[in-house]
């Protein structure tokens, strides 16, 4: 599957207010936020904005470890 396009990346970042959707921490130069696929690509998830959310590194790791769940869209 192709990478998330720059346009989709920009749209998601703006939609989520440049803040982690889990904990609300804002993006800074030292804290770059990441895109997370709500339905993993390995499970057939797409790069559509509805399947993406902005998260910080700590929350992203916790989601993948199963320690926290993604918020509902």
N, CA, C and O atoms as a CHARMM CRD file, in Angstrom:
* protein
*
  292
    1    1 UNK  N      0.84700  -1.17800   0.00000 PROA 1      0.00000
    2    1 UNK  CA     0.00000   0.00000   0.00000 PROA 1      0.00000
    3    1 UNK  C      0.89000   1.23800   0.00000 PROA 1      0.00000
    4    1 UNK  O      1.90100   1.27700   0.70000 PROA 1      0.00000
    5    2 UNK  N      0.51600   2.25300  -0.78500 PROA 2      0.00000
    6    2 UNK  CA     1.31600   3.47100  -0.83500 PROA 2      0.00000
    7    2 UNK  C      1.28800   4.23200   0.49000 PROA 2      0.00000
    8    2 UNK  O      0.38900   4.05100   1.31100 PROA 2      0.00000
    9    3 UNK  N      2.28800   5.08400   0.67500 PROA 3      0.00000
   10    3 UNK  CA     2.35500   5.91900   1.86300 PROA 3      0.00000
   11    3 UNK  C      1.19500   6.91400   1.86800 PROA 3      0.00000
   12    3 UNK  O      0.58000   7.17400   0.83300 PROA 3      0.00000
   13    4 UNK  N      0.90700   7.46300   3.04100 PROA 4      0.00000
   14    4 UNK  CA    -0.10900   8.50600   3.16200 PROA 4      0.00000
   15    4 UNK  C      0.38500   9.72500   2.39200 PROA 4      0.00000
   16    4 UNK  O      1.52300  10.15800   2.57400 PROA 4      0.00000
   17    5 UNK  N     -0.45900  10.27200   1.54000 PROA 5      0.00000
   18    5 UNK  CA    -0.05400  11.41000   0.71800 PROA 5      0.00000
   19    5 UNK  C      0.12300  12.65900   1.58500 PROA 5      0.00000
   20    5 UNK  O     -0.49800  12.77900   2.64100 PROA 5      0.00000
   21    6 UNK  N      0.96400  13.57500   1.14000 PROA 6      0.00000
   22    6 UNK  CA     1.14300  14.82000   1.88800 PROA 6      0.00000
   23    6 UNK  C     -0.16400  15.58900   2.09000 PROA 6      0.00000
   24    6 UNK  O     -0.36000  16.21200   3.13300 PROA 6      0.00000
   25    7 UNK  N     -1.06100  15.54800   1.09500 PROA 7      0.00000
   26    7 UNK  CA    -2.34200  16.24700   1.21800 PROA 7      0.00000
   27    7 UNK  C     -3.20600  15.63900   2.31900 PROA 7      0.00000
   28    7 UNK  O     -3.82000  16.36700   3.09900 PROA 7      0.00000
   29    8 UNK  N     -3.25500  14.31200   2.38600 PROA 8      0.00000
   30    8 UNK  CA    -4.04200  13.63300   3.41900 PROA 8      0.00000
   31    8 UNK  C     -3.40400  13.87900   4.78000 PROA 8      0.00000
   32    8 UNK  O     -4.10700  14.12800   5.75900 PROA 8      0.00000
   33    9 UNK  N     -2.09000  13.81100   4.84800 PROA 9      0.00000
   34    9 UNK  CA    -1.37000  14.07100   6.09600 PROA 9      0.00000
   35    9 UNK  C     -1.70800  15.47500   6.61800 PROA 9      0.00000
   36    9 UNK  O     -1.99000  15.65000   7.80400 PROA 9      0.00000
   37   10 UNK  N     -1.67800  16.46100   5.73400 PROA 10     0.00000
   38   10 UNK  CA    -1.98900  17.84400   6.11100 PROA 10     0.00000
   39   10 UNK  C     -3.43500  17.95800   6.58800 PROA 10     0.00000
   40   10 UNK  O     -3.70600  18.59700   7.60400 PROA 10     0.00000
   41   11 UNK  N     -4.35300  17.34600   5.86400 PROA 11     0.00000
   42   11 UNK  CA    -5.76900  17.39600   6.22600 PROA 11     0.00000
   43   11 UNK  C     -6.00000  16.82400   7.62300 PROA 11     0.00000
   44   11 UNK  O     -6.70400  17.43400   8.42800 PROA 11     0.00000
   45   12 UNK  N     -5.42000  15.66800   7.91900 PROA 12     0.00000
   46   12 UNK  CA    -5.60200  15.01900   9.22300 PROA 12     0.00000
   47   12 UNK  C     -4.99400  15.87600  10.33500 PROA 12     0.00000
   48   12 UNK  O     -5.59500  16.04300  11.39700 PROA 12     0.00000
   49   13 UNK  N     -3.80800  16.41100  10.08500 PROA 13     0.00000
   50   13 UNK  CA    -3.15500  17.24900  11.09400 PROA 13     0.00000
   51   13 UNK  C     -4.00200  18.47700  11.41700 PROA 13     0.00000
   52   13 UNK  O     -4.16900  18.83500  12.58300 PROA 13     0.00000
   53   14 UNK  N     -4.53300  19.11600  10.37800 PROA 14     0.00000
   54   14 UNK  CA    -5.38100  20.29000  10.59800 PROA 14     0.00000
   55   14 UNK  C     -6.68700  19.90500  11.29000 PROA 14     0.00000
   56   14 UNK  O     -7.12300  20.57400  12.22700 PROA 14     0.00000
   57   15 UNK  N     -7.30800  18.81600  10.82100 PROA 15     0.00000
   58   15 UNK  CA    -8.56800  18.35400  11.41500 PROA 15     0.00000
   59   15 UNK  C     -8.40300  18.08000  12.90500 PROA 15     0.00000
   60   15 UNK  O     -9.28100  18.41300  13.70100 PROA 15     0.00000
   61   16 UNK  N     -7.28300  17.47800  13.28200 PROA 16     0.00000
   62   16 UNK  CA    -7.05600  17.11500  14.67800 PROA 16     0.00000
   63   16 UNK  C     -6.44100  18.25100  15.49900 PROA 16     0.00000
   64   16 UNK  O     -6.08800  18.06700  16.66400 PROA 16     0.00000
   65   17 UNK  N     -6.31900  19.41600  14.88400 PROA 17     0.00000
   66   17 UNK  CA    -5.87800  20.59600  15.60900 PROA 17     0.00000
   67   17 UNK  C     -4.42300  20.54900  16.06100 PROA 17     0.00000
   68   17 UNK  O     -4.05100  21.21300  17.02800 PROA 17     0.00000
   69   18 UNK  N     -3.59100  19.76000  15.36100 PROA 18     0.00000
   70   18 UNK  CA    -2.17100  19.63000  15.69300 PROA 18     0.00000
   71   18 UNK  C     -1.97900  19.18200  17.14100 PROA 18     0.00000
   72   18 UNK  O     -1.02500  19.58300  17.80700 PROA 18     0.00000
   73   19 UNK  N     -2.91800  18.33300  17.62000 PROA 19     0.00000
   74   19 UNK  CA    -2.85800  17.78100  18.97600 PROA 19     0.00000
   75   19 UNK  C     -3.11200  16.28300  18.92800 PROA 19     0.00000
   76   19 UNK  O     -3.80800  15.78300  18.04400 PROA 19     0.00000
   77   20 UNK  N     -2.53300  15.57600  19.89600 PROA 20     0.00000
   78   20 UNK  CA    -2.78100  14.14500  20.02800 PROA 20     0.00000
   79   20 UNK  C     -4.25400  13.93500  20.33500 PROA 20     0.00000
   80   20 UNK  O     -4.79500  14.57100  21.24000 PROA 20     0.00000
   81   21 UNK  N     -4.90700  13.05200  19.59400 PROA 21     0.00000
   82   21 UNK  CA    -6.33100  12.79000  19.81200 PROA 21     0.00000
   83   21 UNK  C     -6.58100  11.96500  21.06100 PROA 21     0.00000
   84   21 UNK  O     -7.73000  11.83700  21.48500 PROA 21     0.00000
   85   22 UNK  N     -5.55000  11.40400  21.65800 PROA 22     0.00000
   86   22 UNK  CA    -5.73400  10.60800  22.86800 PROA 22     0.00000
   87   22 UNK  C     -5.53400  11.46500  24.10700 PROA 22     0.00000
   88   22 UNK  O     -6.41800  11.53800  24.96000 PROA 22     0.00000
   89   23 UNK  N     -4.37300  12.11800  24.21500 PROA 23     0.00000
   90   23 UNK  CA    -4.04800  12.85400  25.44400 PROA 23     0.00000
   91   23 UNK  C     -4.13000  14.36800  25.28600 PROA 23     0.00000
   92   23 UNK  O     -4.11100  15.09700  26.27700 PROA 23     0.00000
   93   24 UNK  N     -4.22200  14.84400  24.04400 PROA 24     0.00000
   94   24 UNK  CA    -4.37400  16.27300  23.81000 PROA 24     0.00000
   95   24 UNK  C     -3.09600  17.08300  23.78200 PROA 24     0.00000
   96   24 UNK  O     -3.15400  18.30500  23.63800 PROA 24     0.00000
   97   25 UNK  N     -1.93900  16.44400  23.91400 PROA 25     0.00000
   98   25 UNK  CA    -0.67900  17.18300  23.89400 PROA 25     0.00000
   99   25 UNK  C     -0.48900  17.82400  22.51000 PROA 25     0.00000
  100   25 UNK  O     -0.68800  17.16700  21.48700 PROA 25     0.00000
  101   26 UNK  N     -0.10500  19.11100  22.48300 PROA 26     0.00000
  102   26 UNK  CA     0.10800  19.76800  21.19200 PROA 26     0.00000
  103   26 UNK  C      1.45100  19.40200  20.58000 PROA 26     0.00000
  104   26 UNK  O      2.38300  19.00700  21.28000 PROA 26     0.00000
  105   27 UNK  N      1.53100  19.54000  19.27500 PROA 27     0.00000
  106   27 UNK  CA     2.79000  19.28000  18.58900 PROA 27     0.00000
  107   27 UNK  C      3.75100  20.44100  18.83700 PROA 27     0.00000
  108   27 UNK  O      3.34800  21.60500  18.82600 PROA 27     0.00000
  109   28 UNK  N      5.01200  20.11700  19.05800 PROA 28     0.00000
  110   28 UNK  CA     6.07900  21.10900  19.19400 PROA 28     0.00000
  111   28 UNK  C      7.25300  20.63400  18.35400 PROA 28     0.00000
  112   28 UNK  O      7.21200  19.55400  17.76500 PROA 28     0.00000
  113   29 UNK  N      8.29800  21.44900  18.30500 PROA 29     0.00000
  114   29 UNK  CA     9.50100  21.04600  17.56400 PROA 29     0.00000
  115   29 UNK  C     10.11200  19.78000  18.14400 PROA 29     0.00000
  116   29 UNK  O     10.66800  18.96300  17.41100 PROA 29     0.00000
  117   30 UNK  N     10.00800  19.61600  19.46600 PROA 30     0.00000
  118   30 UNK  CA    10.57500  18.43600  20.12200 PROA 30     0.00000
  119   30 UNK  C      9.59600  17.27100  20.19200 PROA 30     0.00000
  120   30 UNK  O     10.00700  16.13300  20.42200 PROA 30     0.00000
  121   31 UNK  N      8.31700  17.53600  19.99900 PROA 31     0.00000
  122   31 UNK  CA     7.29000  16.49100  20.09900 PROA 31     0.00000
  123   31 UNK  C      6.51500  16.43100  18.78800 PROA 31     0.00000
  124   31 UNK  O      5.43900  17.01500  18.66000 PROA 31     0.00000
  125   32 UNK  N      7.07800  15.71500  17.81600 PROA 32     0.00000
  126   32 UNK  CA     6.41100  15.55700  16.52600 PROA 32     0.00000
  127   32 UNK  C      5.32500  14.49200  16.65500 PROA 32     0.00000
  128   32 UNK  O      5.57600  13.39100  17.14600 PROA 32     0.00000
  129   33 UNK  N      4.13000  14.82700  16.21400 PROA 33     0.00000
  130   33 UNK  CA     3.02000  13.88100  16.28600 PROA 33     0.00000
  131   33 UNK  C      3.04500  12.95700  15.07400 PROA 33     0.00000
  132   33 UNK  O      3.64700  13.27700  14.05000 PROA 33     0.00000
  133   34 UNK  N      2.38400  11.80700  15.20300 PROA 34     0.00000
  134   34 UNK  CA     2.40400  10.76300  14.17900 PROA 34     0.00000
  135   34 UNK  C      0.98900  10.42100  13.74200 PROA 34     0.00000
  136   34 UNK  O      0.02700  10.63000  14.48000 PROA 34     0.00000
  137   35 UNK  N      0.88000   9.89500  12.53700 PROA 35     0.00000
  138   35 UNK  CA    -0.41000   9.39800  12.06500 PROA 35     0.00000
  139   35 UNK  C     -0.56800   7.94700  12.49500 PROA 35     0.00000
  140   35 UNK  O      0.36100   7.14600  12.39000 PROA 35     0.00000
  141   36 UNK  N     -1.75300   7.62500  12.97800 PROA 36     0.00000
  142   36 UNK  CA    -2.06700   6.25000  13.37300 PROA 36     0.00000
  143   36 UNK  C     -3.24100   5.77200  12.54300 PROA 36     0.00000
  144   36 UNK  O     -4.23700   6.48100  12.40200 PROA 36     0.00000
  145   37 UNK  N     -3.12900   4.56400  11.99100 PROA 37     0.00000
  146   37 UNK  CA    -4.23500   3.93500  11.25800 PROA 37     0.00000
  147   37 UNK  C     -5.16200   3.28500  12.28100 PROA 37     0.00000
  148   37 UNK  O     -4.74400   2.39200  13.01800 PROA 37     0.00000
  149   38 UNK  N     -6.40300   3.72300  12.33000 PROA 38     0.00000
  150   38 UNK  CA    -7.37900   3.18600  13.28100 PROA 38     0.00000
  151   38 UNK  C     -7.61600   1.70200  12.98700 PROA 38     0.00000
  152   38 UNK  O     -7.53300   0.85900  13.87900 PROA 38     0.00000
  153   39 UNK  N     -7.90900   1.40400  11.73200 PROA 39     0.00000
  154   39 UNK  CA    -7.94300  -0.00100  11.29400 PROA 39     0.00000
  155   39 UNK  C     -6.60600  -0.21900  10.59800 PROA 39     0.00000
  156   39 UNK  O     -6.32700   0.38900   9.56400 PROA 39     0.00000
  157   40 UNK  N     -5.78600  -1.08800  11.16900 PROA 40     0.00000
  158   40 UNK  CA    -4.43100  -1.27700  10.66500 PROA 40     0.00000
  159   40 UNK  C     -4.42800  -1.66000   9.19200 PROA 40     0.00000
  160   40 UNK  O     -5.32300  -2.36100   8.71800 PROA 40     0.00000
  161   41 UNK  N     -3.41400  -1.19300   8.47600 PROA 41     0.00000
  162   41 UNK  CA    -3.29800  -1.53800   7.05600 PROA 41     0.00000
  163   41 UNK  C     -3.20000  -3.04200   6.87300 PROA 41     0.00000
  164   41 UNK  O     -3.69600  -3.58200   5.88400 PROA 41     0.00000
  165   42 UNK  N     -2.56400  -3.72200   7.81600 PROA 42     0.00000
  166   42 UNK  CA    -2.43500  -5.17900   7.71900 PROA 42     0.00000
  167   42 UNK  C     -3.78600  -5.88300   7.83100 PROA 42     0.00000
  168   42 UNK  O     -3.91600  -7.05300   7.47000 PROA 42     0.00000
  169   43 UNK  N     -4.78200  -5.16700   8.33100 PROA 43     0.00000
  170   43 UNK  CA    -6.13500  -5.71400   8.45800 PROA 43     0.00000
  171   43 UNK  C     -7.07400  -5.11800   7.40900 PROA 43     0.00000
  172   43 UNK  O     -8.29400  -5.21600   7.53500 PROA 43     0.00000
  173   44 UNK  N     -6.50400  -4.50300   6.38200 PROA 44     0.00000
  174   44 UNK  CA    -7.30100  -3.95300   5.29100 PROA 44     0.00000
  175   44 UNK  C     -7.65000  -2.48900   5.44600 PROA 44     0.00000
  176   44 UNK  O     -8.43400  -1.96200   4.65600 PROA 44     0.00000
  177   45 UNK  N     -7.09900  -1.81900   6.43400 PROA 45     0.00000
  178   45 UNK  CA    -7.36300  -0.39700   6.63000 PROA 45     0.00000
  179   45 UNK  C     -6.72900   0.44000   5.52700 PROA 45     0.00000
  180   45 UNK  O     -5.72100   0.05600   4.93600 PROA 45     0.00000
  181   46 UNK  N     -7.32600   1.56700   5.26900 PROA 46     0.00000
  182   46 UNK  CA    -6.86200   2.42200   4.17500 PROA 46     0.00000
  183   46 UNK  C     -6.15100   3.66500   4.70900 PROA 46     0.00000
  184   46 UNK  O     -6.06200   3.88400   5.91700 PROA 46     0.00000
  185   47 UNK  N     -5.65100   4.46400   3.77700 PROA 47     0.00000
  186   47 UNK  CA    -5.04000   5.73900   4.10700 PROA 47     0.00000
  187   47 UNK  C     -6.04800   6.88100   4.01700 PROA 47     0.00000
  188   47 UNK  O     -5.65800   8.04500   3.92800 PROA 47     0.00000
  189   48 UNK  N     -7.33100   6.55900   4.03900 PROA 48     0.00000
  190   48 UNK  CA    -8.38100   7.58000   4.00100 PROA 48     0.00000
  191   48 UNK  C     -8.34500   8.36000   5.31500 PROA 48     0.00000
  192   48 UNK  O     -8.09300   7.77400   6.36700 PROA 48     0.00000
  193   49 UNK  N     -8.59200   9.67100   5.27400 PROA 49     0.00000
  194   49 UNK  CA    -8.57100  10.47100   6.50500 PROA 49     0.00000
  195   49 UNK  C     -9.46400   9.94100   7.62400 PROA 49     0.00000
  196   49 UNK  O     -9.14300  10.10500   8.80100 PROA 49     0.00000
  197   50 UNK  N    -10.56800   9.31700   7.27300 PROA 50     0.00000
  198   50 UNK  CA   -11.46300   8.76100   8.30000 PROA 50     0.00000
  199   50 UNK  C    -10.82800   7.60200   9.06400 PROA 50     0.00000
  200   50 UNK  O    -11.30400   7.23200  10.13800 PROA 50     0.00000
  201   51 UNK  N     -9.76100   7.03300   8.51900 PROA 51     0.00000
  202   51 UNK  CA    -9.07900   5.91800   9.16200 PROA 51     0.00000
  203   51 UNK  C     -7.76700   6.34700   9.81600 PROA 51     0.00000
  204   51 UNK  O     -6.99200   5.50500  10.27000 PROA 51     0.00000
  205   52 UNK  N     -7.52300   7.63300   9.86200 PROA 52     0.00000
  206   52 UNK  CA    -6.27500   8.15400  10.41200 PROA 52     0.00000
  207   52 UNK  C     -6.54500   9.10700  11.55700 PROA 52     0.00000
  208   52 UNK  O     -7.55200   9.81400  11.57500 PROA 52     0.00000
  209   53 UNK  N     -5.62200   9.11500  12.51800 PROA 53     0.00000
  210   53 UNK  CA    -5.70400  10.07800  13.60700 PROA 53     0.00000
  211   53 UNK  C     -4.29900  10.48500  14.00800 PROA 53     0.00000
  212   53 UNK  O     -3.34100   9.74000  13.80300 PROA 53     0.00000
  213   54 UNK  N     -4.18500  11.67100  14.58000 PROA 54     0.00000
  214   54 UNK  CA    -2.90200  12.20500  15.01500 PROA 54     0.00000
  215   54 UNK  C     -2.67500  11.83300  16.47000 PROA 54     0.00000
  216   54 UNK  O     -3.53300  12.06900  17.32100 PROA 54     0.00000
  217   55 UNK  N     -1.51500  11.24800  16.75500 PROA 55     0.00000
  218   55 UNK  CA    -1.18600  10.82900  18.12300 PROA 55     0.00000
  219   55 UNK  C      0.27400  11.14600  18.44000 PROA 55     0.00000
  220   55 UNK  O      1.10700  11.25700  17.54100 PROA 55     0.00000
  221   56 UNK  N      0.56900  11.28900  19.73100 PROA 56     0.00000
  222   56 UNK  CA     1.95600  11.46500  20.16100 PROA 56     0.00000
  223   56 UNK  C      2.62500  10.08700  20.21600 PROA 56     0.00000
  224   56 UNK  O      1.95400   9.05700  20.15800 PROA 56     0.00000
  225   57 UNK  N      3.94700  10.08700  20.32900 PROA 57     0.00000
  226   57 UNK  CA     4.70400   8.83400  20.35100 PROA 57     0.00000
  227   57 UNK  C      4.26900   7.93600  21.50700 PROA 57     0.00000
  228   57 UNK  O      4.11500   6.72800  21.33200 PROA 57     0.00000
  229   58 UNK  N      4.07200   8.52700  22.68900 PROA 58     0.00000
  230   58 UNK  CA     3.70800   7.72700  23.86500 PROA 58     0.00000
  231   58 UNK  C      2.35500   7.03600  23.66700 PROA 58     0.00000
  232   58 UNK  O      2.20600   5.84600  23.94600 PROA 58     0.00000
  233   59 UNK  N      1.38000   7.79500  23.18400 PROA 59     0.00000
  234   59 UNK  CA     0.05000   7.20400  22.96600 PROA 59     0.00000
  235   59 UNK  C      0.08400   6.20100  21.81900 PROA 59     0.00000
  236   59 UNK  O     -0.58900   5.17100  21.87600 PROA 59     0.00000
  237   60 UNK  N      0.85900   6.49200  20.78200 PROA 60     0.00000
  238   60 UNK  CA     0.95000   5.57300  19.64200 PROA 60     0.00000
  239   60 UNK  C      1.50100   4.22100  20.08800 PROA 60     0.00000
  240   60 UNK  O      0.98900   3.17000  19.70300 PROA 60     0.00000
  241   61 UNK  N      2.55300   4.26600  20.90600 PROA 61     0.00000
  242   61 UNK  CA     3.13700   3.03500  21.43300 PROA 61     0.00000
  243   61 UNK  C      2.12900   2.29600  22.31200 PROA 61     0.00000
  244   61 UNK  O      1.99200   1.07800  22.20700 PROA 61     0.00000
  245   62 UNK  N      1.42700   3.02400  23.17500 PROA 62     0.00000
  246   62 UNK  CA     0.45100   2.40700  24.08000 PROA 62     0.00000
  247   62 UNK  C     -0.70500   1.77100  23.30600 PROA 62     0.00000
  248   62 UNK  O     -1.20000   0.71400  23.69700 PROA 62     0.00000
  249   63 UNK  N     -1.13700   2.39600  22.22400 PROA 63     0.00000
  250   63 UNK  CA    -2.20900   1.83100  21.39600 PROA 63     0.00000
  251   63 UNK  C     -1.74400   0.48700  20.82300 PROA 63     0.00000
  252   63 UNK  O     -2.46200  -0.50900  20.90100 PROA 63     0.00000
  253   64 UNK  N     -0.54400   0.46900  20.25100 PROA 64     0.00000
  254   64 UNK  CA    -0.04600  -0.75900  19.62700 PROA 64     0.00000
  255   64 UNK  C      0.25200  -1.85700  20.63800 PROA 64     0.00000
  256   64 UNK  O      0.22200  -3.03700  20.29200 PROA 64     0.00000
  257   65 UNK  N      0.53900  -1.49000  21.87300 PROA 65     0.00000
  258   65 UNK  CA     0.74600  -2.48300  22.92300 PROA 65     0.00000
  259   65 UNK  C     -0.57200  -2.94900  23.53900 PROA 65     0.00000
  260   65 UNK  O     -0.58500  -3.87800  24.34600 PROA 65     0.00000
  261   66 UNK  N     -1.68700  -2.30500  23.16100 PROA 66     0.00000
  262   66 UNK  CA    -2.98700  -2.68100  23.69400 PROA 66     0.00000
  263   66 UNK  C     -3.25500  -2.09400  25.08800 PROA 66     0.00000
  264   66 UNK  O     -4.18400  -2.52500  25.77200 PROA 66     0.00000
  265   67 UNK  N     -2.45800  -1.12800  25.50400 PROA 67     0.00000
  266   67 UNK  CA    -2.62000  -0.51900  26.81100 PROA 67     0.00000
  267   67 UNK  C     -3.74400   0.50700  26.85500 PROA 67     0.00000
  268   67 UNK  O     -4.34400   0.74000  27.90400 PROA 67     0.00000
  269   68 UNK  N     -4.02200   1.11900  25.70500 PROA 68     0.00000
  270   68 UNK  CA    -5.14600   2.05100  25.57400 PROA 68     0.00000
  271   68 UNK  C     -5.83400   1.80400  24.24600 PROA 68     0.00000
  272   68 UNK  O     -5.24900   1.21000  23.34100 PROA 68     0.00000
  273   69 UNK  N     -7.06900   2.25500  24.12500 PROA 69     0.00000
  274   69 UNK  CA    -7.81300   2.09300  22.89300 PROA 69     0.00000
  275   69 UNK  C     -7.93300   3.43800  22.19100 PROA 69     0.00000
  276   69 UNK  O     -7.89600   4.49400  22.82200 PROA 69     0.00000
  277   70 UNK  N     -8.07600   3.37300  20.87500 PROA 70     0.00000
  278   70 UNK  CA    -8.28200   4.58900  20.09300 PROA 70     0.00000
  279   70 UNK  C     -9.61300   5.21300  20.47400 PROA 70     0.00000
  280   70 UNK  O    -10.59100   4.49700  20.69300 PROA 70     0.00000
  281   71 UNK  N     -9.66600   6.53300  20.55800 PROA 71     0.00000
  282   71 UNK  CA   -10.95400   7.17800  20.77400 PROA 71     0.00000
  283   71 UNK  C    -11.84200   6.96600  19.55900 PROA 71     0.00000
  284   71 UNK  O    -11.34700   6.77400  18.44800 PROA 71     0.00000
  285   72 UNK  N    -13.13100   6.99900  19.76200 PROA 72     0.00000
  286   72 UNK  CA   -14.06700   6.86000  18.65500 PROA 72     0.00000
  287   72 UNK  C    -14.06000   8.12900  17.81600 PROA 72     0.00000
  288   72 UNK  O    -13.92300   9.23100  18.34700 PROA 72     0.00000
  289   73 UNK  N    -14.21000   7.97100  16.49700 PROA 73     0.00000
  290   73 UNK  CA   -14.25600   9.14000  15.60500 PROA 73     0.00000
  291   73 UNK  C    -15.48600   9.95100  15.85300 PROA 73     0.00000
  292   73 UNK  O    -15.69600  10.97200  15.19800 PROA 73     0.00000
